[in-house]
Protein backbone atom coordinates (compact mmCIF):
# COMPACT_ATOMS: atom_id res chain seq x y z
CA UNK A 1 0.00 0.00 0.00
CA UNK A 2 1.31 3.45 -0.83
CA UNK A 3 1.82 6.26 1.67
CA UNK A 4 0.23 9.62 1.09
CA UNK A 5 2.15 12.72 0.04
CA UNK A 6 1.34 16.17 1.39
CA UNK A 7 2.79 19.55 0.46
CA UNK A 8 0.55 22.40 1.41
CA UNK A 9 0.26 25.04 4.08
CA UNK A 10 -1.43 23.18 6.94
CA UNK A 11 -3.81 24.61 9.45
CA UNK A 12 -2.58 23.93 13.01
CA UNK A 13 -4.65 21.46 15.01
CA UNK A 14 -6.24 19.77 11.98
CA UNK A 15 -5.42 16.06 11.79
CA UNK A 16 -4.00 14.82 8.49
CA UNK A 17 -3.88 11.13 7.56
CA UNK A 18 -0.44 9.86 6.72
CA UNK A 19 -1.46 6.31 5.83
CA UNK A 20 -3.97 3.57 6.53
CA UNK A 21 -3.74 -0.19 5.95
CA UNK A 22 -5.14 -3.39 7.46
CA UNK A 23 -2.50 -3.36 10.23
CA UNK A 24 -1.55 0.30 10.66
CA UNK A 25 -3.11 3.76 10.76
CA UNK A 26 -1.06 6.95 11.10
CA UNK A 27 -2.08 10.60 11.24
CA UNK A 28 -0.53 13.79 12.54
CA UNK A 29 -1.19 17.35 13.61
CA UNK A 30 1.07 20.29 14.17
CA UNK A 31 1.11 21.01 17.87
CA UNK A 32 1.88 24.71 17.86
CA UNK A 33 -0.10 27.67 16.52
CA UNK A 34 1.83 28.23 13.27
CA UNK A 35 1.08 26.61 9.91
CA UNK A 36 3.90 24.91 7.98
CA UNK A 37 4.98 24.24 4.43
CA UNK A 38 5.61 20.56 4.94
CA UNK A 39 5.60 17.26 3.02
CA UNK A 40 5.93 13.78 4.47
CA UNK A 41 5.81 10.41 2.75
CA UNK A 42 6.06 6.97 4.36
CA UNK A 43 6.10 3.61 2.57
CA UNK A 44 5.01 0.95 3.08
CA UNK A 45 2.08 1.65 5.37
CA UNK A 46 2.51 -1.59 7.27
CA UNK A 47 4.11 -2.85 10.45
CA UNK A 48 3.90 -6.47 9.34
CA UNK A 49 5.31 -6.56 5.81
CA UNK A 50 8.82 -5.14 6.09
CA UNK A 51 11.68 -4.35 8.41
CA UNK A 52 12.43 -0.96 6.79
CA UNK A 53 10.28 2.08 6.10
CA UNK A 54 11.26 4.56 3.40
CA UNK A 55 10.63 8.13 4.44
CA UNK A 56 10.88 11.34 2.47
CA UNK A 57 10.55 14.78 3.97
CA UNK A 58 10.27 18.25 2.47
CA UNK A 59 10.09 21.26 4.78
CA UNK A 60 10.53 25.03 4.53
CA UNK A 61 11.79 26.14 7.97
CA UNK A 62 10.63 29.34 9.70
CA UNK A 63 14.18 30.20 10.78
CA UNK A 64 17.79 29.50 9.85
CA UNK A 65 18.97 26.07 11.00
CA UNK A 66 22.37 26.75 12.54
CA UNK A 67 21.43 24.92 15.75
CA UNK A 68 18.88 22.12 15.93
CA UNK A 69 17.90 20.09 18.96
CA UNK A 70 15.25 17.41 18.52
CA UNK A 71 13.14 15.92 21.26
CA UNK A 72 11.39 12.64 20.43
CA UNK A 73 8.84 11.15 22.83
CA UNK A 74 6.71 8.02 22.41
CA UNK A 75 3.76 6.99 24.55
CA UNK A 76 2.13 3.55 24.33
CA UNK A 77 -1.40 3.27 25.70
CA UNK A 78 -0.82 6.49 27.69
CA UNK A 79 2.50 5.48 29.32
CA UNK A 80 5.79 7.03 28.25
CA UNK A 81 7.86 4.42 26.39
CA UNK A 82 10.72 6.55 25.02
CA UNK A 83 12.19 10.00 25.63
CA UNK A 84 15.17 10.91 23.43
CA UNK A 85 16.96 14.25 22.94
CA UNK A 86 19.74 14.92 20.47
CA UNK A 87 21.55 17.98 19.13
CA UNK A 88 21.69 17.46 15.36
CA UNK A 89 23.20 20.82 14.41
CA UNK A 90 25.57 22.85 16.56
CA UNK A 91 27.07 25.17 13.96
CA UNK A 92 30.43 23.36 13.82
CA UNK A 93 31.29 20.20 11.86
CA UNK A 94 27.63 19.26 11.39
CA UNK A 95 27.01 16.00 9.55
CA UNK A 96 23.28 16.29 8.77
CA UNK A 97 22.00 17.87 5.55
CA UNK A 98 19.43 20.01 7.39
CA UNK A 99 22.22 21.92 9.16
CA UNK A 100 22.85 25.29 7.55
CA UNK A 101 19.48 25.52 5.76
CA UNK A 102 18.25 29.12 5.69
CA UNK A 103 14.79 30.43 6.59
CA UNK A 104 12.49 30.00 3.60
CA UNK A 105 14.84 27.61 1.81
CA UNK A 106 13.41 24.20 0.86
CA UNK A 107 14.88 21.23 2.68
CA UNK A 108 14.26 17.86 1.03
CA UNK A 109 15.65 14.47 2.10
CA UNK A 110 14.94 10.78 1.90
CA UNK A 111 16.02 8.13 4.40
CA UNK A 112 15.21 4.70 5.77
CA UNK A 113 13.94 3.87 9.24
CA UNK A 114 15.15 0.46 10.32
CA UNK A 115 13.34 0.45 13.67
CA UNK A 116 10.33 -1.18 12.07
CA UNK A 117 11.98 -4.52 12.85
CA UNK A 118 10.75 -3.86 16.39
CA UNK A 119 7.59 -5.83 17.08
CA UNK A 120 5.03 -3.17 17.98
CA UNK A 121 2.23 -4.58 20.16
CA UNK A 122 -1.33 -3.83 19.13
CA UNK A 123 -2.50 -0.51 20.54
CA UNK A 124 -2.33 3.27 20.39
CA UNK A 125 0.94 5.18 20.16
CA UNK A 126 1.38 8.93 20.47
CA UNK A 127 4.64 10.32 19.12
CA UNK A 128 5.76 13.88 19.75
CA UNK A 129 8.60 15.31 17.65
CA UNK A 130 9.82 18.79 18.55
CA UNK A 131 12.63 20.78 16.99
CA UNK A 132 14.30 23.74 18.73
CA UNK A 133 16.80 26.32 17.52
CA UNK A 134 18.33 26.61 21.01
CA UNK A 135 19.57 24.17 23.66
CA UNK A 136 17.22 25.55 26.33
CA UNK A 137 14.18 24.42 24.25
CA UNK A 138 12.63 27.89 24.21
CA UNK A 139 12.56 28.56 20.46
CA UNK A 140 10.48 25.84 18.80
CA UNK A 141 10.81 25.66 15.03
CA UNK A 142 8.66 22.57 14.39
CA UNK A 143 6.33 20.37 16.40
CA UNK A 144 4.51 17.27 15.16
CA UNK A 145 2.11 15.10 17.12
CA UNK A 146 1.79 11.72 15.37
CA UNK A 147 -0.87 9.15 16.23
CA UNK A 148 -0.04 5.56 15.31
CA UNK A 149 -2.61 2.80 15.74
CA UNK A 150 -1.30 -0.73 15.39
CA UNK A 151 -4.34 -2.85 14.61
CA UNK A 152 -2.95 -6.36 15.18
CA UNK A 153 -0.26 -8.04 17.21
CA UNK A 154 2.77 -9.15 15.17
CA UNK A 155 3.04 -12.48 17.00
ZANUPA-460959 format. One record per atom (N, C-alpha, C): z, y, x. Coordinates in nm, 3 decimals. Layout:
BEGIN
MIVO; Z; Y; X
...
// end
This chain:
BEGIN
MIVO; 0.000; -0.117; 0.085
MIVO; 0.000; 0.000; 0.000
MIVO; 0.000; 0.123; 0.089
MIVO; -0.070; 0.225; 0.050
MIVO; -0.083; 0.345; 0.131
MIVO; 0.027; 0.445; 0.099
MIVO; 0.073; 0.518; 0.202
MIVO; 0.167; 0.626; 0.182
MIVO; 0.095; 0.746; 0.123
MIVO; 0.167; 0.842; 0.077
MIVO; 0.109; 0.962; 0.023
MIVO; 0.109; 1.072; 0.128
MIVO; 0.016; 1.165; 0.118
MIVO; 0.004; 1.272; 0.215
MIVO; 0.022; 1.405; 0.144
MIVO; 0.110; 1.488; 0.193
MIVO; 0.139; 1.617; 0.134
MIVO; 0.114; 1.727; 0.237
MIVO; 0.052; 1.835; 0.196
MIVO; 0.046; 1.955; 0.279
MIVO; 0.029; 2.075; 0.189
MIVO; 0.140; 2.123; 0.139
MIVO; 0.141; 2.240; 0.055
MIVO; 0.271; 2.314; 0.079
MIVO; 0.283; 2.429; 0.020
MIVO; 0.408; 2.504; 0.026
MIVO; 0.497; 2.449; -0.084
MIVO; 0.606; 2.383; -0.046
MIVO; 0.694; 2.318; -0.143
MIVO; 0.797; 2.414; -0.197
MIVO; 0.836; 2.388; -0.319
MIVO; 0.945; 2.461; -0.381
MIVO; 1.075; 2.388; -0.348
MIVO; 1.174; 2.459; -0.292
MIVO; 1.301; 2.393; -0.258
MIVO; 1.366; 2.329; -0.381
MIVO; 1.428; 2.213; -0.360
MIVO; 1.501; 2.146; -0.465
MIVO; 1.418; 2.056; -0.554
MIVO; 1.285; 2.062; -0.544
MIVO; 1.198; 1.977; -0.624
MIVO; 1.172; 1.849; -0.546
MIVO; 1.198; 1.735; -0.609
MIVO; 1.179; 1.606; -0.542
MIVO; 1.031; 1.570; -0.537
MIVO; 0.987; 1.525; -0.421
MIVO; 0.849; 1.482; -0.400
MIVO; 0.850; 1.336; -0.360
MIVO; 0.766; 1.253; -0.426
MIVO; 0.756; 1.113; -0.388
MIVO; 0.684; 1.100; -0.255
MIVO; 0.737; 1.018; -0.169
MIVO; 0.672; 0.986; -0.044
MIVO; 0.592; 0.857; -0.061
MIVO; 0.656; 0.755; -0.119
MIVO; 0.583; 0.631; -0.146
MIVO; 0.663; 0.544; -0.243
MIVO; 0.590; 0.451; -0.306
MIVO; 0.653; 0.357; -0.397
MIVO; 0.578; 0.224; -0.388
MIVO; 0.652; 0.115; -0.376
MIVO; 0.595; -0.019; -0.374
MIVO; 0.691; -0.113; -0.446
MIVO; 0.661; -0.242; -0.444
MIVO; 0.746; -0.339; -0.514
MIVO; 0.883; -0.354; -0.448
MIVO; 0.895; -0.319; -0.319
MIVO; 1.023; -0.336; -0.250
MIVO; 1.086; -0.207; -0.200
MIVO; 1.015; -0.094; -0.212
MIVO; 1.066; 0.030; -0.155
MIVO; 1.019; 0.151; -0.235
MIVO; 1.110; 0.248; -0.248
MIVO; 1.076; 0.376; -0.311
MIVO; 1.138; 0.485; -0.226
MIVO; 1.058; 0.584; -0.188
MIVO; 1.110; 0.695; -0.106
MIVO; 1.063; 0.828; -0.164
MIVO; 1.155; 0.924; -0.167
MIVO; 1.124; 1.060; -0.208
MIVO; 1.209; 1.154; -0.125
MIVO; 1.175; 1.283; -0.129
MIVO; 1.254; 1.379; -0.053
MIVO; 1.252; 1.516; -0.117
MIVO; 1.352; 1.594; -0.082
MIVO; 1.361; 1.735; -0.119
MIVO; 1.396; 1.813; 0.006
MIVO; 1.368; 1.940; 0.003
MIVO; 1.417; 2.029; 0.107
MIVO; 1.554; 2.077; 0.063
MIVO; 1.650; 2.077; 0.153
MIVO; 1.787; 2.101; 0.111
MIVO; 1.837; 2.243; 0.141
MIVO; 1.746; 2.331; 0.178
MIVO; 1.786; 2.471; 0.188
MIVO; 1.696; 2.553; 0.095
MIVO; 1.715; 2.683; 0.091
MIVO; 1.652; 2.767; -0.010
MIVO; 1.513; 2.818; 0.028
MIVO; 1.456; 2.773; 0.139
MIVO; 1.327; 2.823; 0.183
MIVO; 1.220; 2.715; 0.169
MIVO; 1.103; 2.754; 0.119
MIVO; 0.991; 2.661; 0.108
MIVO; 0.927; 2.640; 0.245
MIVO; 0.858; 2.528; 0.262
MIVO; 0.798; 2.491; 0.390
MIVO; 0.651; 2.460; 0.375
MIVO; 0.576; 2.482; 0.483
MIVO; 0.443; 2.424; 0.498
MIVO; 0.467; 2.294; 0.574
MIVO; 0.446; 2.182; 0.508
MIVO; 0.494; 2.056; 0.561
MIVO; 0.406; 1.942; 0.512
MIVO; 0.376; 1.847; 0.598
MIVO; 0.302; 1.726; 0.560
MIVO; 0.371; 1.606; 0.623
MIVO; 0.375; 1.496; 0.548
MIVO; 0.447; 1.378; 0.593
MIVO; 0.374; 1.257; 0.538
MIVO; 0.344; 1.161; 0.623
MIVO; 0.275; 1.041; 0.581
MIVO; 0.345; 0.920; 0.642
MIVO; 0.366; 0.818; 0.562
MIVO; 0.436; 0.697; 0.606
MIVO; 0.360; 0.575; 0.556
MIVO; 0.323; 0.485; 0.648
MIVO; 0.257; 0.361; 0.610
MIVO; 0.311; 0.246; 0.693
MIVO; 0.324; 0.129; 0.643
MIVO; 0.308; 0.095; 0.501
MIVO; 0.434; 0.132; 0.424
MIVO; 0.422; 0.137; 0.294
MIVO; 0.537; 0.165; 0.208
MIVO; 0.601; 0.032; 0.173
MIVO; 0.666; -0.029; 0.272
MIVO; 0.727; -0.159; 0.251
MIVO; 0.832; -0.184; 0.358
MIVO; 0.942; -0.240; 0.318
MIVO; 1.045; -0.285; 0.411
MIVO; 1.016; -0.428; 0.455
MIVO; 0.950; -0.504; 0.369
MIVO; 0.934; -0.647; 0.390
MIVO; 0.815; -0.686; 0.477
MIVO; 0.707; -0.607; 0.476
MIVO; 0.581; -0.656; 0.531
MIVO; 0.558; -0.630; 0.679
MIVO; 0.638; -0.549; 0.743
MIVO; 0.609; -0.514; 0.882
MIVO; 0.736; -0.476; 0.957
MIVO; 0.728; -0.477; 1.087
MIVO; 0.841; -0.435; 1.168
MIVO; 0.820; -0.294; 1.224
MIVO; 0.708; -0.230; 1.192
MIVO; 0.679; -0.096; 1.243
MIVO; 0.619; -0.011; 1.132
MIVO; 0.671; 0.109; 1.116
MIVO; 0.610; 0.208; 1.028
MIVO; 0.531; 0.305; 1.112
MIVO; 0.419; 0.351; 1.063
MIVO; 0.340; 0.456; 1.126
MIVO; 0.369; 0.585; 1.051
MIVO; 0.408; 0.686; 1.124
MIVO; 0.444; 0.813; 1.063
MIVO; 0.361; 0.925; 1.125
MIVO; 0.312; 1.013; 1.040
MIVO; 0.247; 1.134; 1.088
MIVO; 0.315; 1.253; 1.023
MIVO; 0.323; 1.360; 1.098
MIVO; 0.397; 1.478; 1.055
MIVO; 0.320; 1.603; 1.095
MIVO; 0.305; 1.694; 1.001
MIVO; 0.247; 1.825; 1.027
MIVO; 0.344; 1.928; 0.970
MIVO; 0.376; 2.029; 1.050
MIVO; 0.478; 2.126; 1.009
MIVO; 0.447; 2.260; 1.074
MIVO; 0.465; 2.367; 0.999
MIVO; 0.453; 2.503; 1.053
MIVO; 0.593; 2.561; 1.053
MIVO; 0.657; 2.569; 1.172
MIVO; 0.797; 2.614; 1.179
MIVO; 0.813; 2.762; 1.146
MIVO; 0.934; 2.796; 1.099
MIVO; 0.970; 2.934; 1.063
MIVO; 1.017; 3.015; 1.183
MIVO; 1.036; 2.949; 1.297
MIVO; 1.078; 3.020; 1.418
MIVO; 1.025; 2.946; 1.540
MIVO; 1.027; 3.013; 1.654
MIVO; 0.985; 2.950; 1.779
MIVO; 1.077; 2.832; 1.809
MIVO; 1.021; 2.726; 1.865
MIVO; 1.100; 2.607; 1.897
MIVO; 1.121; 2.602; 2.049
MIVO; 1.216; 2.681; 2.096
MIVO; 1.254; 2.675; 2.237
MIVO; 1.378; 2.588; 2.253
MIVO; 1.457; 2.579; 2.147
MIVO; 1.575; 2.492; 2.143
MIVO; 1.569; 2.420; 2.010
MIVO; 1.592; 2.289; 2.012
MIVO; 1.593; 2.212; 1.888
MIVO; 1.697; 2.102; 1.895
MIVO; 1.793; 2.112; 1.806
MIVO; 1.896; 2.009; 1.790
MIVO; 1.873; 1.944; 1.655
MIVO; 1.867; 1.811; 1.651
MIVO; 1.852; 1.741; 1.525
MIVO; 1.980; 1.667; 1.492
MIVO; 2.012; 1.666; 1.366
MIVO; 2.126; 1.592; 1.314
MIVO; 2.070; 1.498; 1.208
MIVO; 2.097; 1.369; 1.224
MIVO; 2.043; 1.264; 1.139
MIVO; 2.161; 1.186; 1.082
MIVO; 2.174; 1.187; 0.949
MIVO; 2.283; 1.115; 0.884
MIVO; 2.226; 1.020; 0.778
MIVO; 2.284; 0.901; 0.770
MIVO; 2.241; 0.802; 0.671
MIVO; 2.365; 0.755; 0.595
MIVO; 2.352; 0.754; 0.462
MIVO; 2.455; 0.699; 0.376
MIVO; 2.396; 0.581; 0.301
MIVO; 2.474; 0.473; 0.290
MIVO; 2.433; 0.355; 0.213
MIVO; 2.535; 0.337; 0.101
MIVO; 2.485; 0.341; -0.021
MIVO; 2.570; 0.327; -0.140
MIVO; 2.690; 0.423; -0.134
MIVO; 2.666; 0.545; -0.085
MIVO; 2.769; 0.649; -0.082
MIVO; 2.858; 0.652; 0.040
MIVO; 2.849; 0.552; 0.129
MIVO; 2.932; 0.548; 0.250
MIVO; 2.847; 0.583; 0.371
MIVO; 2.901; 0.665; 0.460
MIVO; 2.825; 0.703; 0.579
MIVO; 2.803; 0.581; 0.669
MIVO; 2.676; 0.556; 0.703
MIVO; 2.639; 0.442; 0.786
MIVO; 2.596; 0.483; 0.926
MIVO; 2.550; 0.608; 0.942
MIVO; 2.502; 0.655; 1.072
MIVO; 2.515; 0.806; 1.078
MIVO; 2.558; 0.856; 1.192
MIVO; 2.563; 1.000; 1.219
MIVO; 2.519; 1.018; 1.364
MIVO; 2.402; 1.079; 1.384
MIVO; 2.343; 1.091; 1.517
MIVO; 2.300; 1.235; 1.540
MIVO; 2.335; 1.290; 1.656
MIVO; 2.294; 1.425; 1.696
MIVO; 2.227; 1.416; 1.832
MIVO; 2.120; 1.495; 1.848
MIVO; 2.047; 1.492; 1.974
MIVO; 1.980; 1.627; 1.996
MIVO; 1.987; 1.677; 2.118
MIVO; 1.913; 1.798; 2.155
MIVO; 1.777; 1.752; 2.206
MIVO; 1.671; 1.786; 2.131
MIVO; 1.536; 1.746; 2.169
MIVO; 1.469; 1.847; 2.259
MIVO; 1.501; 1.975; 2.240
MIVO; 1.441; 2.082; 2.320
MIVO; 1.554; 2.173; 2.370
MIVO; 1.554; 2.197; 2.500
MIVO; 1.656; 2.285; 2.557
MIVO; 1.595; 2.404; 2.628
MIVO; 1.463; 2.407; 2.639
MIVO; 1.396; 2.517; 2.707
MIVO; 1.365; 2.487; 2.853
MIVO; 1.408; 2.373; 2.904
MIVO; 1.382; 2.336; 3.043
MIVO; 1.346; 2.188; 3.050
MIVO; 1.232; 2.158; 3.109
MIVO; 1.186; 2.020; 3.129
MIVO; 1.187; 1.937; 3.000
MIVO; 1.141; 1.997; 2.891
MIVO; 1.139; 1.926; 2.763
MIVO; 1.026; 1.825; 2.758
MIVO; 1.055; 1.706; 2.704
MIVO; 0.955; 1.600; 2.701
MIVO; 0.887; 1.582; 2.566
MIVO; 0.935; 1.647; 2.461
MIVO; 0.877; 1.629; 2.328
MIVO; 0.772; 1.736; 2.299
MIVO; 0.667; 1.697; 2.226
MIVO; 0.555; 1.787; 2.200
MIVO; 0.592; 1.903; 2.108
MIVO; 0.698; 1.892; 2.030
MIVO; 0.739; 2.001; 1.943
MIVO; 0.800; 2.117; 2.023
MIVO; 0.851; 2.089; 2.140
MIVO; 0.916; 2.192; 2.222
MIVO; 0.813; 2.296; 2.268
MIVO; 0.844; 2.421; 2.245
MIVO; 0.755; 2.529; 2.285
MIVO; 0.660; 2.575; 2.176
MIVO; 0.661; 2.510; 2.060
MIVO; 0.576; 2.552; 1.948
MIVO; 0.627; 2.688; 1.899
MIVO; 0.533; 2.778; 1.868
MIVO; 0.569; 2.912; 1.825
MIVO; 0.572; 2.922; 1.672
MIVO; 0.650; 3.016; 1.622
MIVO; 0.659; 3.043; 1.479
MIVO; 0.519; 3.060; 1.422
MIVO; 0.490; 2.989; 1.314
MIVO; 0.360; 3.000; 1.249
MIVO; 0.252; 2.911; 1.307
MIVO; 0.278; 2.850; 1.421
MIVO; 0.181; 2.761; 1.484
MIVO; 0.193; 2.622; 1.419
MIVO; 0.084; 2.553; 1.403
MIVO; 0.086; 2.420; 1.341
MIVO; 0.125; 2.315; 1.443
MIVO; 0.226; 2.237; 1.408
MIVO; 0.268; 2.123; 1.488
MIVO; 0.223; 1.996; 1.416
MIVO; 0.149; 1.912; 1.486
MIVO; 0.103; 1.786; 1.426
MIVO; 0.127; 1.673; 1.526
MIVO; 0.184; 1.562; 1.478
MIVO; 0.210; 1.447; 1.565
MIVO; 0.204; 1.319; 1.483
MIVO; 0.188; 1.211; 1.554
MIVO; 0.190; 1.078; 1.494
MIVO; 0.273; 0.987; 1.584
MIVO; 0.356; 0.903; 1.523
MIVO; 0.440; 0.813; 1.602
MIVO; 0.475; 0.691; 1.520
MIVO; 0.536; 0.594; 1.586
MIVO; 0.577; 0.470; 1.521
MIVO; 0.728; 0.462; 1.517
MIVO; 0.781; 0.409; 1.408
MIVO; 0.924; 0.387; 1.394
MIVO; 0.946; 0.237; 1.396
MIVO; 1.013; 0.190; 1.499
MIVO; 1.032; 0.046; 1.515
MIVO; 1.161; -0.004; 1.451
MIVO; 1.240; 0.085; 1.396
MIVO; 1.367; 0.045; 1.334
MIVO; 1.351; -0.033; 1.206
MIVO; 1.229; -0.045; 1.155
MIVO; 1.207; -0.118; 1.033
MIVO; 1.239; -0.266; 1.051
MIVO; 1.248; -0.311; 1.175
MIVO; 1.285; -0.452; 1.198
MIVO; 1.429; -0.479; 1.156
MIVO; 1.504; -0.372; 1.131
MIVO; 1.639; -0.386; 1.075
MIVO; 1.626; -0.437; 0.932
MIVO; 1.708; -0.530; 0.895
MIVO; 1.708; -0.583; 0.759
MIVO; 1.793; -0.492; 0.671
MIVO; 1.728; -0.408; 0.591
MIVO; 1.798; -0.317; 0.503
MIVO; 1.841; -0.391; 0.376
MIVO; 1.972; -0.396; 0.347
MIVO; 2.016; -0.458; 0.223
MIVO; 1.967; -0.378; 0.102
MIVO; 1.951; -0.446; -0.008
MIVO; 1.913; -0.383; -0.133
MIVO; 2.013; -0.273; -0.166
MIVO; 1.964; -0.158; -0.210
MIVO; 2.054; -0.051; -0.250
MIVO; 1.995; 0.087; -0.227
MIVO; 2.079; 0.187; -0.244
MIVO; 2.039; 0.327; -0.233
MIVO; 2.084; 0.386; -0.100
MIVO; 1.991; 0.452; -0.033
MIVO; 2.016; 0.518; 0.094
MIVO; 1.985; 0.666; 0.079
MIVO; 2.072; 0.749; 0.129
MIVO; 2.047; 0.893; 0.138
MIVO; 2.041; 0.928; 0.285
MIVO; 1.935; 0.997; 0.324
MIVO; 1.912; 1.032; 0.464
MIVO; 1.899; 1.183; 0.472
MIVO; 1.979; 1.244; 0.556
MIVO; 1.975; 1.388; 0.576
MIVO; 1.927; 1.415; 0.718
MIVO; 1.819; 1.491; 0.730
MIVO; 1.765; 1.531; 0.860
MIVO; 1.767; 1.683; 0.866
MIVO; 1.844; 1.734; 0.963
MIVO; 1.855; 1.879; 0.982
MIVO; 1.808; 1.914; 1.123
MIVO; 1.740; 2.027; 1.134
MIVO; 1.699; 2.078; 1.263
MIVO; 1.754; 2.218; 1.282
MIVO; 1.810; 2.244; 1.401
MIVO; 1.873; 2.374; 1.430
MIVO; 1.814; 2.432; 1.558
MIVO; 1.803; 2.565; 1.561
MIVO; 1.752; 2.632; 1.680
MIVO; 1.865; 2.681; 1.770
MIVO; 1.986; 2.628; 1.748
MIVO; 2.101; 2.661; 1.833
MIVO; 2.195; 2.541; 1.837
MIVO; 2.275; 2.531; 1.941
MIVO; 2.366; 2.417; 1.957
MIVO; 2.483; 2.422; 1.861
MIVO; 2.517; 2.541; 1.812
MIVO; 2.633; 2.555; 1.722
MIVO; 2.598; 2.518; 1.577
MIVO; 2.471; 2.483; 1.550
MIVO; 2.425; 2.442; 1.418
MIVO; 2.439; 2.552; 1.313
MIVO; 2.417; 2.676; 1.355
MIVO; 2.421; 2.789; 1.263
MIVO; 2.284; 2.831; 1.213
MIVO; 2.179; 2.809; 1.292
MIVO; 2.046; 2.856; 1.256
MIVO; 1.957; 2.737; 1.221
MIVO; 1.959; 2.698; 1.094
MIVO; 1.880; 2.584; 1.048
MIVO; 1.733; 2.624; 1.037
MIVO; 1.646; 2.538; 1.091
MIVO; 1.503; 2.566; 1.081
MIVO; 1.430; 2.465; 0.992
MIVO; 1.493; 2.352; 0.964
MIVO; 1.439; 2.257; 0.866
MIVO; 1.552; 2.167; 0.816
MIVO; 1.540; 2.127; 0.692
MIVO; 1.640; 2.037; 0.633
MIVO; 1.571; 1.952; 0.525
MIVO; 1.574; 1.822; 0.546
MIVO; 1.516; 1.727; 0.451
MIVO; 1.624; 1.632; 0.401
MIVO; 1.623; 1.607; 0.271
MIVO; 1.712; 1.510; 0.211
MIVO; 1.624; 1.400; 0.153
MIVO; 1.624; 1.283; 0.217
MIVO; 1.537; 1.172; 0.179
MIVO; 1.619; 1.069; 0.101
MIVO; 1.564; 1.024; -0.010
MIVO; 1.623; 0.915; -0.087
MIVO; 1.537; 0.791; -0.066
MIVO; 1.601; 0.682; -0.026
MIVO; 1.531; 0.556; -0.004
MIVO; 1.599; 0.450; -0.091
MIVO; 1.523; 0.386; -0.175
MIVO; 1.574; 0.280; -0.261
MIVO; 1.507; 0.150; -0.218
MIVO; 1.589; 0.060; -0.165
MIVO; 1.539; -0.073; -0.130
MIVO; 1.564; -0.162; -0.251
MIVO; 1.455; -0.217; -0.305
MIVO; 1.461; -0.285; -0.434
MIVO; 1.494; -0.434; -0.426
MIVO; 1.486; -0.494; -0.307
MIVO; 1.518; -0.636; -0.295
MIVO; 1.575; -0.666; -0.157
MIVO; 1.663; -0.763; -0.153
MIVO; 1.721; -0.804; -0.026
MIVO; 1.615; -0.875; 0.059
MIVO; 1.618; -0.854; 0.190
MIVO; 1.517; -0.915; 0.277
MIVO; 1.547; -1.059; 0.312
MIVO; 1.657; -1.115; 0.265
MIVO; 1.700; -1.248; 0.304
MIVO; 1.634; -1.357; 0.224
// end
